[in-house]
Each structure stands twice: as C-alpha cells, then as structure tokens.
Amino acid sequence: MAPRGGPPLHVHHSQDETIHVLKGRYKVRIGEDLFVLEEGGFAYLPAGIPHAFLNLTDAPGEVIVVYVPGGGHHFYAEMGPLARAEKPDRAAIAAVFAKHGMTLLGGPLSLD
C-alpha cells in the first residue's frame, strides 16, 4: 500500500472483505465507525457496508486482503494500472469497481 494511500469509500455488494495489517498503521472506516489498526491488526468489512482504509504512514505499507467469495485478484489486476496513473481517471476507476460488484461512493479517507 502506497504511503498515505488506500482505496476510496466503496461498498461490495456480494463479497465480504478482510484486511490484516503486516506493515504500517491504518485508519479504517466501516460504516460510520472509524478505527486505527496497528501492525498485526485485523478488520472485517462485511458486504453491503461502506468502507475504506488509509495507510497513515510515510512509508509503503503491507496488508493481506481477502475477499469471500474469492476473485479479488482480478479486480486488482485491472485497478493497479489505473490507480498508479499520473492523473487517475475517476470514471474508469468507477467502471472497474462496478464490473467487480462494487460501487464507488466517495473519495479516500483523510489523514486527520
């Protein structure tokens, strides 16, 4: 995960998601609740609940992300190049979210 990076607010319609923090410190939003996860922390992001997370550090972070049912790797294969673009195309990003059963609801979390 890029320094101070993370996915924007979104919802999965049919997949539960979990994140396990290996490296970094993360702000996590699940519904209206905010949490901070330290290294070793874990969060469950159920289908149908809006969520986002953000690496709060100035260094690259590492997380394990699991989708149930699986298939998240297809999403990341398509999203990676779009997210790393110099000027990310929000419409193209939203289309990839939709293709993979998710809806983009807003921007990324803030650092404060």
C-alpha positions as CSV (number, residue, x, y, z in Angstrom):
1,M,0.0,0.0,0.0
2,A,1.4,3.3,-1.0
3,P,2.4,5.8,1.7
4,R,-0.8,7.7,2.7
5,G,-2.7,5.6,0.2
6,G,-5.7,3.4,0.2
7,P,-9.0,2.7,-1.5
8,P,-11.7,5.3,-1.6
9,L,-15.0,4.8,0.1
10,H,-16.8,1.9,-1.6
11,V,-19.2,-1.0,-0.9
12,H,-19.0,-4.6,-2.0
13,H,-22.4,-6.0,-3.0
14,S,-21.7,-9.7,-2.6
15,Q,-18.2,-10.1,-1.1
16,D,-17.0,-9.8,2.4
17,E,-13.5,-8.4,2.8
18,T,-10.9,-8.7,5.5
19,I,-7.6,-6.8,5.9
20,H,-4.7,-7.9,8.1
21,V,-2.0,-5.3,8.6
22,L,1.5,-6.6,8.2
23,K,3.3,-3.3,8.0
24,G,2.1,0.3,8.6
25,R,-0.6,2.0,10.6
26,Y,-4.1,2.2,9.0
27,K,-7.2,4.3,9.5
28,V,-10.2,2.2,8.7
29,R,-13.8,3.2,8.2
30,I,-16.6,0.6,8.4
31,G,-20.0,2.1,8.0
32,E,-19.8,5.3,10.2
33,D,-17.2,3.8,12.6
34,L,-13.6,4.8,12.4
35,F,-10.7,2.7,13.8
36,V,-6.9,2.7,13.7
37,L,-5.2,-0.6,13.1
38,E,-1.5,-1.1,14.1
39,E,0.7,-3.9,12.7
40,G,-1.0,-7.2,13.4
41,G,-4.4,-5.6,13.4
42,F,-7.4,-7.1,11.6
43,A,-10.7,-5.8,10.3
44,Y,-13.8,-7.4,8.9
45,L,-15.6,-5.4,6.2
46,P,-18.9,-7.1,5.5
47,A,-20.7,-7.0,2.2
48,G,-23.2,-4.2,2.0
49,I,-21.4,-1.9,4.4
50,P,-19.5,1.1,3.0
51,H,-15.8,1.1,3.9
52,A,-12.3,2.5,3.2
53,F,-8.9,2.4,4.7
54,L,-5.8,4.5,4.5
55,N,-2.1,3.9,5.2
56,L,-1.3,6.7,7.7
57,T,2.5,6.4,7.4
58,D,5.1,8.0,5.1
59,A,6.4,4.5,4.2
60,P,4.9,1.8,2.0
61,G,2.6,-0.5,4.0
62,E,1.7,-4.1,3.6
63,V,-1.7,-5.7,4.1
64,I,-3.3,-9.0,3.3
65,V,-6.7,-8.5,1.7
66,V,-9.1,-11.4,1.4
67,Y,-12.4,-11.4,-0.4
68,V,-15.1,-14.1,0.2
69,P,-16.1,-15.4,-2.2
70,G,-12.7,-15.0,-3.9
71,G,-11.8,-13.3,-7.1
72,G,-10.4,-10.1,-5.8
73,H,-7.1,-10.6,-7.7
74,H,-9.0,-9.9,-11.0
75,F,-10.1,-6.5,-9.6
76,Y,-6.5,-5.6,-8.5
77,A,-5.1,-6.7,-11.9
78,E,-7.4,-4.1,-13.6
79,M,-7.2,-1.5,-10.9
80,G,-3.5,-1.4,-10.5
81,P,-2.6,0.5,-13.7
82,L,-5.5,2.9,-13.2
83,A,-4.5,3.7,-9.6
84,R,-0.9,4.3,-10.5
85,A,-1.6,6.7,-13.4
86,E,-0.3,10.2,-13.0
87,K,-3.8,11.5,-13.3
88,P,-6.2,8.7,-12.2
89,D,-9.4,8.7,-14.3
90,R,-12.3,8.5,-11.7
91,A,-14.8,7.3,-14.3
92,A,-12.6,4.4,-15.4
93,I,-11.9,3.5,-11.8
94,A,-15.7,3.6,-11.0
95,A,-16.3,1.3,-14.0
96,V,-13.8,-1.3,-12.7
97,F,-15.4,-1.2,-9.3
98,A,-18.8,-1.8,-10.9
99,K,-17.5,-4.6,-13.1
100,H,-16.4,-6.4,-10.0
101,G,-19.6,-6.0,-8.0
102,M,-18.7,-2.8,-6.0
103,T,-19.9,0.8,-6.0
104,L,-17.5,3.7,-5.6
105,L,-19.2,6.0,-3.0
106,G,-16.6,8.8,-2.4
107,G,-13.0,9.7,-2.0
108,P,-10.3,8.4,0.1
109,L,-10.1,8.9,3.9
110,S,-8.4,12.0,5.2
111,L,-5.3,11.8,7.4
112,D,-6.9,13.7,10.2
